[in-house]
Amino acid sequence: MSVHDDLTMVQRSLDDLRRSLGRLERQLGGGPEMRRARLDADHLRESVALLREAAATQGPATRPDLVTISDTPYDISLWTDSDDEGLGARDRHAP
């Protein structure tokens, strides 16, 4: 499924949610809980609109270049002046 198809499916789901919230509001009234649910649904609609804009300008997703990490051991002299993390210095004892 393409990004456009996914965004369209999300938009349809949000449209269904908005209709369902409208029916609930008619049945339950417009208390603070209903107001919050409507605001949350509106924020989701705005976020999907922003995603749609970003997807239109971004184009297809590309994978970043892979970095090869060598299996050869590192030179031990790189760590001669460092402490063992959490264990303290080599010539001292832990309390």
C-alpha positions as CSV (number, residue, x, y, z in Angstrom):
1,M,0.0,0.0,0.0
2,S,1.3,3.4,-0.9
3,V,1.7,6.4,1.5
4,H,-1.1,8.1,-0.4
5,D,-3.4,5.1,0.2
6,D,-2.6,5.0,3.9
7,L,-3.2,8.7,4.3
8,T,-6.5,8.4,2.5
9,M,-7.6,5.4,4.7
10,V,-6.6,7.4,7.9
11,Q,-8.6,10.4,6.6
12,R,-11.7,8.2,6.0
13,S,-11.4,6.8,9.5
14,L,-11.2,10.3,10.9
15,D,-14.3,11.2,8.9
16,D,-16.1,8.2,10.4
17,L,-14.9,9.2,13.9
18,R,-16.2,12.7,13.4
19,R,-19.6,11.4,12.3
20,S,-19.7,9.1,15.3
21,L,-18.8,11.9,17.7
22,G,-21.6,14.0,16.2
23,R,-24.1,11.2,16.9
24,L,-22.8,10.8,20.4
25,E,-23.0,14.5,21.0
26,R,-26.7,14.5,20.0
27,Q,-27.3,11.6,22.4
28,L,-25.2,12.6,25.4
29,G,-25.1,16.3,25.1
30,G,-22.1,18.6,24.7
31,G,-20.3,18.4,28.0
32,P,-16.6,19.0,28.5
33,E,-15.8,15.4,27.7
34,M,-17.5,15.7,24.3
35,R,-15.7,19.0,23.6
36,R,-12.4,17.4,24.3
37,A,-13.1,14.4,22.1
38,R,-14.1,16.8,19.2
39,L,-11.0,18.9,19.7
40,D,-8.8,15.8,19.8
41,A,-10.4,14.5,16.5
42,D,-9.8,18.0,14.9
43,H,-6.2,17.9,16.0
44,L,-5.8,14.5,14.4
45,R,-7.3,15.8,11.1
46,E,-4.9,18.7,11.2
47,S,-2.0,16.3,11.8
48,V,-3.0,14.1,8.8
49,A,-3.2,17.2,6.6
50,L,0.3,18.1,7.6
51,L,1.5,14.6,6.9
52,R,-0.2,14.7,3.5
53,E,1.7,18.0,2.7
54,A,5.0,16.5,3.9
55,A,4.5,13.4,1.8
56,A,3.7,15.4,-1.3
57,T,6.9,17.5,-1.0
58,Q,9.1,14.7,0.3
59,G,8.6,12.2,-2.5
60,P,9.4,8.5,-2.1
61,A,11.2,7.4,1.0
62,T,14.9,6.4,0.5
63,R,16.9,4.2,2.7
64,P,20.0,5.7,4.2
65,D,23.4,4.3,3.1
66,L,24.5,1.4,5.2
67,V,27.8,1.7,7.1
68,T,30.0,-1.3,7.3
69,I,31.5,-2.0,10.7
70,S,34.6,-4.1,10.7
71,D,34.8,-7.3,12.8
72,T,38.5,-6.8,13.4
73,P,39.4,-5.9,17.0
74,Y,40.2,-2.3,17.9
75,D,43.7,-1.2,18.8
76,I,43.9,-1.6,22.6
77,S,46.1,1.5,22.8
78,L,43.1,3.6,22.1
79,W,41.9,3.0,25.7
80,T,45.1,3.2,27.7
81,D,44.1,6.6,29.3
82,S,40.4,5.7,30.0
83,D,38.8,4.2,33.0
84,D,36.6,1.2,32.9
85,E,33.1,2.6,33.1
86,G,31.4,2.0,36.4
87,L,34.4,0.2,37.8
88,G,36.8,3.1,38.5
89,A,40.4,3.3,37.5
90,R,42.5,0.2,37.2
91,D,45.0,1.1,40.0
92,R,42.2,1.9,42.6
93,H,39.6,-0.2,44.4
94,A,35.9,0.4,44.5
95,P,34.6,1.6,47.9
